[in-house]
Amino acid sequence: MTTETAQPRLERKAVAAVVLGNALEFYDFTIYAFFAKPIGEAFFPSENATDSLLASLALFGIGYVMRPIGGILIGAFADRAGRKPAMLITIALMAIGMLMLAAAPGYATLGGWSQVIVIVGRLIQGLALGGEVGPSTAYLLEAAPPKQRGFVASWQIASQGCAALIAGIVASALTFAVGDAAMGAWGWRVMFALGIGVVPVGLIIRSHLPETAGDQADPAAADSTFAVVKRLVREHGRMLLLTFLIIAASTVSNAVGTNMPVYAQATLGLTETISTAVPIALGLASIIFPLLGGWLADRVGRRAVMIWPRALIVILTIPAFAWLVRSPTGLSVYAVTFLLSALSSINAAAIIVAIPESLPRAVRSAGLSIVYAFSVSIFGGSTNYVVNKLIALTGDKMAPAYYLVGFSIIGTVAALFMPETRGKDLTSESEA
């Protein structure tokens, strides 16, 4: 009989390989958000610069259409066949999608066919990313020491910060080296190509990981994908709804943060140099504070760490944006980005461990994959477009703040109804 104490020891290189998928997701997210303008010009040229930018952001959102499908198919597959094969599939698909975007000829070369290529690439990425978070997080929790599950799982979030920081540093260095014109013409393609380069390392290390799914890692003996999803909805519907709302708030926070380079340049009128460095502030906060959040979740419990940082975002966001709009400088944009990212990162670390802990092992991967994919699909893919559209329609530079506060209130209330899962036996087949 499989127990937590019998699970394989999780080495540092194994943690790195497991969280690499999440890191690639946020690297892609950050790079696309930052280079949305030249990507729009390459594939959706228009005499109106705003129309081109909005078309690019809409393309960014297209990838989210496939996330729920990836969450259902790959998440349930991981509960049936094991975490490792699912993680190998997702990282391979990510590489294909990123390659299609990086290598696609522009509209000037292929016309509408260039748009078809990048749309298909984004759909493949969406399928992979929708199925990535459930298997990888389930693996970390099942392999981690019980008293350190919060800290180990927090590396899922910290890896996103590492990716954002690296993206910001490399983008700044490359922009300095080749100039703004070259970055707009081809430099953004180099940024995507660099992300693809780390995929082979992830594939090799992931292929050597031991399995943690226990008896569930037998597709011949396990339920069908349909049966896994049916059981999840029937037995854990209330938990799915609460976690959907909690992840929605976290997703909007992330999207507002990664939109800050565009916001700083297009809305506040700051220079390209200042805007390029915004992901560095985002990345620094997103490395340090998720680990703090995971550490706190192991000591004071998951529920408290889900509630209080989100409540502080409700309180501080509007005053912070008011200062930013009134005094748009490099200092103010970096400070606001850092503050909101820090609070959201602490919150996200508790979320990423509490949700799968709340579900039994037989539906753990599918549960997290599905609620994450649906929430991120709806709100992650739309937030950048919505906040920029709201600014364009209303002329109110505070629109992102109001949008973030509204979702944070919902996320805080939903977290109040979540159970405490610290110390739960992960081999249990019942909800927390």
C-alpha positions in Angstrom: 0.0 0.0 0.0 1.4 3.4 -1.0 1.8 6.0 1.8 3.3 9.5 1.9 6.3 8.2 3.8 7.0 5.8 0.9 7.0 8.5 -1.7 10.3 9.2 -3.5 12.7 11.8 -2.2 12.4 15.0 -4.2 15.8 16.3 -5.2 16.6 19.8 -6.2 17.1 19.0 -9.9 13.8 17.1 -9.9 12.0 20.2 -8.4 13.6 22.3 -11.2 12.4 19.9 -13.9 8.9 19.8 -12.5 8.5 23.5 -12.2 10.1 24.2 -15.5 6.8 24.0 -17.3 5.3 26.7 -15.1 8.4 28.8 -15.6 8.1 28.5 -19.4 4.4 29.5 -19.1 5.2 32.7 -17.3 8.3 33.4 -19.5 6.0 33.2 -22.5 3.4 35.2 -20.7 5.8 38.0 -19.8 7.6 38.2 -23.2 4.3 38.3 -25.1 2.8 40.9 -22.8 5.9 43.0 -23.1 6.3 42.6 -26.9 2.5 42.7 -27.7 3.0 45.9 -29.7 5.7 44.6 -32.2 3.9 41.2 -32.4 0.7 43.0 -33.4 2.6 45.0 -36.0 4.2 41.8 -37.4 1.0 39.8 -37.8 -1.9 42.3 -37.6 -0.6 45.6 -39.2 -3.0 48.5 -39.1 -2.9 52.2 -39.6 -4.3 52.6 -36.1 -1.7 51.5 -33.6 -4.3 50.8 -30.9 -6.2 48.4 -33.2 -2.9 46.5 -33.9 -2.2 46.3 -30.2 -5.7 45.0 -29.4 -5.4 42.4 -32.2 -2.2 41.2 -30.7 -3.7 41.0 -27.2 -6.7 39.1 -28.7 -4.2 36.6 -30.2 -2.7 36.2 -26.8 -6.1 35.4 -25.5 -6.7 32.8 -28.2 -4.3 30.4 -26.5 -6.5 30.3 -23.5 -9.4 28.8 -25.5 -7.6 25.4 -25.4 -6.6 25.5 -21.7 -9.9 23.9 -20.4 -9.5 21.1 -22.9 -5.9 20.6 -21.9 -6.9 20.7 -18.2 -9.6 18.0 -18.8 -7.6 15.7 -21.1 -4.1 15.9 -19.6 -5.2 16.5 -16.0 -7.4 13.4 -16.1 -4.7 11.4 -18.0 -2.3 12.2 -15.1 -4.7 10.8 -12.6 -5.1 7.7 -14.7 -1.7 7.0 -16.2 0.6 8.9 -13.8 2.1 12.3 -13.3 5.3 11.8 -15.2 3.9 10.9 -18.7 1.5 13.8 -18.5 4.4 16.2 -17.7 6.4 14.9 -20.6 3.5 15.5 -23.0 2.9 19.1 -21.8 6.5 20.3 -22.0 6.9 18.9 -25.5 3.7 20.6 -26.7 4.9 23.9 -25.2 8.1 23.8 -27.3 6.1 23.2 -30.5 3.8 26.1 -29.8 6.6 28.5 -28.9 8.6 27.5 -32.0 5.6 28.2 -34.3 5.2 31.7 -32.9 9.0 32.5 -33.0 9.5 31.2 -36.5 6.2 32.3 -38.2 6.8 34.7 -41.2 5.1 38.1 -40.7 2.0 39.3 -42.5 4.1 41.1 -45.1 5.5 37.7 -46.2 2.6 35.3 -46.0 -0.4 37.5 -45.5 -3.3 35.8 -43.7 -1.5 32.5 -43.5 1.0 34.0 -41.1 -2.0 34.6 -38.8 -3.1 31.0 -39.1 0.3 29.7 -38.1 0.5 31.9 -35.0 -3.1 31.1 -34.0 -2.4 27.3 -34.3 0.8 27.8 -32.3 -1.1 29.6 -29.5 -3.8 26.9 -29.5 -1.1 24.1 -29.0 0.5 26.1 -26.2 -2.9 26.5 -24.6 -3.6 22.8 -24.7 -0.2 22.1 -23.1 -0.4 24.8 -20.4 -3.9 23.8 -19.5 -2.7 20.4 -18.6 0.7 21.4 -17.0 -0.2 22.8 -13.6 -2.2 19.9 -12.2 0.2 17.0 -12.8 3.3 19.0 -11.9 1.8 20.4 -8.6 0.4 17.0 -7.7 3.8 15.5 -8.2 5.5 18.1 -6.0 3.0 17.6 -3.2 3.1 13.8 -3.3 6.9 13.7 -3.3 7.5 16.5 -0.7 7.9 15.9 3.0 4.5 16.4 4.6 5.6 19.3 6.8 7.3 21.1 3.8 4.6 20.7 1.2 3.7 24.4 1.2 7.3 25.5 0.7 8.0 22.9 -2.0 4.8 23.7 -3.9 5.6 27.4 -3.7 8.4 26.9 -6.1 5.7 26.6 -8.8 5.0 30.2 -8.2 8.6 31.3 -7.5 9.6 29.7 -10.9 7.3 32.2 -12.5 9.1 35.0 -10.8 12.4 33.6 -11.9 11.1 33.4 -15.5 9.8 37.0 -15.4 13.1 38.3 -13.9 15.1 36.5 -16.6 12.8 37.8 -19.3 13.1 41.4 -18.0 16.9 41.2 -17.7 17.4 39.6 -21.1 15.0 41.9 -22.9 16.6 44.9 -21.4 20.1 43.7 -22.3 19.0 42.8 -25.8 17.2 46.1 -26.3 20.3 47.9 -25.2 22.5 45.8 -27.5 20.5 46.0 -30.7 18.2 49.0 -30.2 14.5 49.6 -30.2 14.0 49.2 -33.9 15.7 45.8 -34.1 13.8 44.5 -31.1 10.5 45.5 -32.8 11.6 43.9 -36.1 13.1 40.6 -34.9 14.4 40.8 -31.3 11.2 39.5 -29.8 11.6 36.3 -31.8 15.0 35.7 -30.2 13.3 36.0 -26.8 10.9 33.2 -27.6 13.8 31.1 -29.1 15.7 31.3 -25.9 12.8 29.8 -24.0 12.6 26.9 -26.4 16.3 26.2 -25.8 15.7 25.0 -22.2 13.0 22.4 -23.2 15.4 19.5 -23.9 16.9 19.7 -20.4 13.4 19.6 -18.9 12.5 16.6 -21.0 15.6 14.6 -20.1 15.2 15.2 -16.3 11.5 14.7 -16.3 11.9 11.4 -18.1 14.0 10.0 -15.2 11.6 11.1 -12.4 10.0 8.4 -10.2 6.2 8.2 -10.3 4.2 9.4 -7.3 0.6 8.5 -8.4 0.7 5.2 -6.6 -1.8 2.6 -7.8 -3.5 5.3 -9.9 -0.7 5.1 -12.4 -2.2 2.2 -14.3 -4.4 3.3 -17.2 -5.8 -0.2 -17.7 -7.1 -0.4 -14.1 -8.1 3.2 -13.6 -11.3 5.0 -14.5 -11.8 6.6 -17.9 -11.2 10.3 -18.4 -14.9 10.8 -18.5 -15.4 8.9 -15.2 -12.6 10.9 -13.5 -14.2 14.2 -14.5 -17.7 13.0 -13.7 -16.6 12.0 -10.2 -14.8 15.3 -9.7 -17.9 17.4 -10.6 -20.3 15.1 -8.7 -18.4 14.8 -5.4 -16.4 18.0 -5.3 -18.6 20.6 -7.1 -18.6 23.1 -4.2 -14.8 22.9 -3.9 -14.4 23.5 -7.7 -16.5 26.6 -7.5 -14.6 28.1 -4.6 -11.2 27.4 -6.1 -12.4 28.8 -9.5 -13.1 32.1 -7.8 -9.9 32.1 -5.8 -7.8 31.4 -8.9 -9.7 34.0 -10.9 -8.5 36.7 -8.4 -5.0 35.5 -8.5 -5.0 35.3 -12.3 -6.3 38.9 -12.7 -3.5 40.0 -10.3 -0.9 38.3 -12.5 -2.3 39.7 -15.7 -2.4 43.3 -14.3 1.2 42.9 -13.3 2.4 41.6 -16.6 0.5 44.3 -18.4 2.4 47.0 -16.5 5.1 47.4 -19.2 2.3 48.2 -21.8 0.4 50.3 -19.2 3.6 52.3 -18.4 4.4 53.0 -22.0 1.0 53.3 -23.7 -1.1 54.8 -20.9 1.4 56.7 -18.7 3.7 57.8 -21.5 6.9 56.5 -19.9 9.9 55.7 -22.1 10.8 52.4 -23.7 13.8 52.1 -21.4 11.7 52.5 -18.2 9.0 50.1 -19.5 11.4 47.4 -20.5 12.7 47.1 -16.9 9.2 46.7 -15.3 9.4 42.9 -15.5 12.5 43.0 -13.3 10.4 44.5 -10.4 7.7 41.9 -11.1 10.2 39.1 -11.2 12.0 40.0 -8.0 8.8 40.1 -6.0 7.6 36.9 -7.6 10.7 35.0 -6.6 11.1 36.1 -2.9 7.5 36.3 -1.8 6.0 33.0 -3.0 8.7 31.2 -0.9 7.7 33.3 2.0 4.0 32.4 1.4 4.8 28.7 1.2 6.8 28.9 4.4 4.0 30.7 6.2 1.4 28.2 4.8 3.4 25.4 6.5 3.4 27.2 9.8 0.2 29.1 10.2 -2.0 27.2 7.7 -3.1 27.6 4.1 -6.4 29.4 4.7 -4.9 32.5 6.5 -2.3 33.0 3.8 -5.0 32.8 1.1 -7.1 35.5 2.9 -5.0 38.3 4.3 -2.7 39.1 1.4 -5.7 39.2 -0.9 -7.5 41.5 1.5 -4.5 43.8 1.6 -4.7 44.0 -2.2 -8.3 45.2 -1.9 -7.2 47.9 0.5 -4.0 49.1 -1.2 -4.6 48.9 -4.9 -6.6 52.0 -5.6 -4.3 54.3 -3.5 -1.2 52.8 -5.2 -2.6 53.4 -8.7 -3.7 56.9 -7.8 -0.1 57.7 -6.8 1.1 56.1 -10.0 -1.3 58.1 -12.2 -0.5 61.3 -10.4 3.3 60.8 -10.4 4.2 58.5 -13.4 7.9 57.9 -13.0 10.2 54.8 -13.1 10.2 54.7 -9.3 6.4 54.8 -8.9 5.8 52.1 -11.6 8.4 49.8 -10.2 7.2 50.3 -6.6 3.5 49.6 -7.4 4.4 46.6 -9.5 6.6 45.2 -6.7 4.0 45.8 -4.0 1.1 44.2 -5.8 3.2 41.3 -7.1 4.6 40.6 -3.6 1.1 40.4 -2.0 -0.3 38.3 -4.9 2.7 35.9 -4.7 2.3 35.2 -1.0 -1.4 34.5 -1.7 -0.7 32.3 -4.7 1.7 30.1 -2.8 -1.0 29.1 -0.4 -3.5 28.6 -3.2 -1.3 26.3 -5.2 -0.9 23.9 -2.3 -4.4 24.2 -0.7 -6.4 23.3 -3.8 -4.9 19.9 -4.6 -4.6 19.1 -0.9 -8.4 19.6 -0.7 -9.0 16.8 -3.3 -8.4 13.0 -3.1 -5.5 11.6 -5.1 -7.7 9.9 -7.7 -8.9 13.3 -9.0 -6.2 15.6 -7.6 -4.4 16.4 -10.9 -7.7 16.8 -12.9 -9.2 19.0 -10.2 -6.4 21.5 -10.1 -5.9 21.4 -13.9 -9.5 22.0 -14.7 -10.3 24.8 -12.3 -6.9 26.5 -13.1 -7.4 26.1 -16.8 -11.0 27.4 -16.9 -10.2 30.4 -14.6 -7.0 31.3 -16.4 -8.6 30.8 -19.8 -11.4 33.2 -19.0 -9.6 35.8 -17.0 -5.9 35.4 -17.9 -6.7 35.6 -21.6 -9.0 38.5 -21.3 -7.7 40.8 -18.5 -5.0 42.6 -20.6 -7.4 43.2 -23.4 -10.2 44.3 -21.1 -8.2 46.8 -19.0 -6.7 48.3 -22.1 -10.1 48.5 -23.8 -11.6 50.1 -20.7 -8.9 52.7 -20.7 -9.5 53.4 -24.4 -13.2 53.7 -23.9 -13.4 55.7 -20.7 -10.1 57.5 -20.7 -9.8 56.5 -17.0 -6.2 55.5 -16.2 -7.4 53.9 -12.9 -9.4 51.2 -14.8 -6.9 48.4 -14.0 -7.1 49.2 -10.3 -10.9 49.0 -10.2 -10.8 45.7 -12.1 -8.3 44.2 -9.8 -10.1 45.3 -6.6 -13.4 43.8 -7.8 -11.9 40.4 -8.4 -9.8 40.5 -5.2 -13.0 41.1 -3.1 -14.5 38.0 -4.7 -11.3 35.9 -4.1 -11.1 37.0 -0.4 -14.7 36.0 0.2 -14.3 32.6 -1.5 -11.1 31.9 0.6 -13.2 32.4 3.8 -15.1 29.2 2.9 -12.1 27.0 2.1 -11.1 24.3 4.5 -7.7 24.1 6.3 -5.6 21.4 4.8 -2.2 21.7 6.6 -1.2 18.3 7.8 -3.8 16.4 5.7 -2.9 12.8 4.7 -2.6 13.0 0.9 -3.4 9.3 0.5 -6.9 9.9 1.8 -9.7 9.5 -0.7 -11.9 12.1 0.9 -12.1 15.9 0.7 -10.5 18.0 3.4 
